[in-house]
Amino acid sequence: MEKRYFDFNTYLRNLFGCRVQKISLDAGLSCPNRDGTLSREGCIFCNSRGSGTGAHARGLSISEQLENGKSMLSRRYKAERFIAYFQSFTNTYAPLATLKTLYEEALAVKDVVGLSVGTRPDCVNEPVLKLLQSYAEKYLIWIEYGLQSVHDPSLVRINRGHNFQSFEAAVAATRNRGIKICAHVILGLPHEEKKDMIMTARTIAAMGIDGIKLHLLYVVRGTRLEQMHARGEYRCLGRQEYVDLVCDFLECLPKDMVIQRLTGDPHSDELVAPQWSLQKSETLKRINKRLEIRNTWQGRLASP
């Protein structure tokens, strides 16, 4: 059956002619929203782990993390090439020399064909972008900007520490460098309604960026969101509610925008709610089935 959205695996196979997998890396970096530069609290949904694997704390180097990931993913998926994904916290938030060492250690590992660098839109500058641009001549380079919403009141509510204008500026600065741009968006933010999330979809769709990751807002231990949830101030989305929102969102996106992710991967040992978010494969199955039932697809409502 023909896929109803342009998924990341298809994109990578089209580029490289084989199975390519991302390997998540923990470089031990920090975040201005946690080190006191902007705040010490972080975003309301982020705990001290920062979506990381904890590999850096266990003393594993970047190359060791990559070799471990290669071994596992080649067995599980028959992957032949790999992308080094700097995921934990803010991976452009360090001195340029430090970043250069980290990135080049990753690119030196056999069968690594590119980098994906997760960061904040207020944490890029010309030297960092020039460094990434230099790699883009030989490697696939993605930069992933954590946006979450185009609505500034929402960004304030989640203590994001930047506004939508910061994202616009980062995208403009990144263009025409050979660097692919991915936006992270969270569905189900406090006080956002369906119309607000669809506005985020349409706004991003009009910006001409290359890819997107959609995440469910789930509650993990050690966060302000956990406290809000305990007080009854935040209600998690239901699974069907989320599935329908994802389908609505996809309809608004350009058909050639790469869909890197349709839901997140909470750590089971720290998840508070909703428990259904642990069943990623089932959620993806339901999204695909819902698209089929609705006879809709990515880009159906996108502007030509």
C-alpha positions, 0 to 999 in steps of 0.5 A, a space after each residue: 500500500 502506498 504510504 500517505 506521508 513522506 516518512 524519514 526512512 523512505 527519504 533516507 533510502 531514496 538518498 542512500 539506496 539502503 537502510 539508514 538509522 539514526 543513533 541518538 548521542 549524549 554529548 554531555 552538553 547543557 541548555 541555557 534554559 537550565 544553566 541559569 542563562 535564561 532559567 534554571 527550571 527548563 521547559 515544563 516538560 523537561 527533566 534533568 535527563 533532557 531527553 538523553 540516554 545518560 551515556 555521557 554520565 556513564 563515561 561513553 565517548 561519542 565514538 563508543 556510543 556510535 559503535 554500540 548503536 551500530 551494533 544494535 541497529 545493524 542487527 535489528 534493522 539490517 542498517 548499513 549506514 548511520 546518522 549521528 544524532 546529537 539529541 540530549 539538551 542543546 547541541 550547539 550550546 558550547 564553544 566552537 572548538 568543543 562542537 568541532 571536536 564532537 562533530 568530527 569524532 562522530 563523522 570519523 566513525 565508519 559508515 556514518 553518513 551525516 549528522 543531525 544536531 538537535 538545538 534551540 533556535 536561539 542557540 545558533 550563530 554564524 560560526 556554528 552554522 559555517 561549521 555545519 555548512 562545511 560538513 554539508 559538502 560531504 555529508 548529510 547535515 540536518 539541524 533540528 530546531 525545537 520550536 514546539 508552537 508558533 504561538 508566543 503565549 504557549 511558549 511562555 506557558 511552557 517556559 521555553 525561553 524564546 519566541 517564534 521570531 527566534 525560530 524565524 531568524 534561525 531558519 533564515 540564517 540556516 537557509 542556502 547553506 546545504 543544511 536541512 532544517 527540521 522543526 520540532 512541534 508538540 501537540 497538546 500543549 496547555 491551553 492550546 486548542 485544535 485551531 491553534 495546532 493547525 495554525 502551527 501546521 500552516 505557519 510551518 508549512 509556509 516556511 519552506 523547511 525540509 522536515 518536521 517532528 511531531 511529539 505528544 506532550 507526555 508527563 514525566 517525573 521531575 518536571 513542572 508538568 508533573 506538578 500541574 498534572 497532579 493538581 489537575 491543571 493539565 489533561 493529557 490527550 487521549 490516543 484517538 484525540 492525538 491520532 486525529 490531530 496528527 492526521 489533521 496536521 499532516 494534511 496541512 504540510 507540503 507533500 515533500 516535507 520529510 516526516 521524521 517522527 509522528 510521536 515520541 519515545 518516553 522512558 518507561 521508568 519516568 513516564 507519569 502519563 499517558 500510559 498509552 504513549 509507551 505503545 508507539 507502534 500501536 499509535 503509528 498503526 492507528 495513524 496510518 489506519 485513520 489516514 486510510 479511513 479518512 482517505 486523506 494524506 500529507 499535503 491534501 490541504 496544503 497550499 499549492 
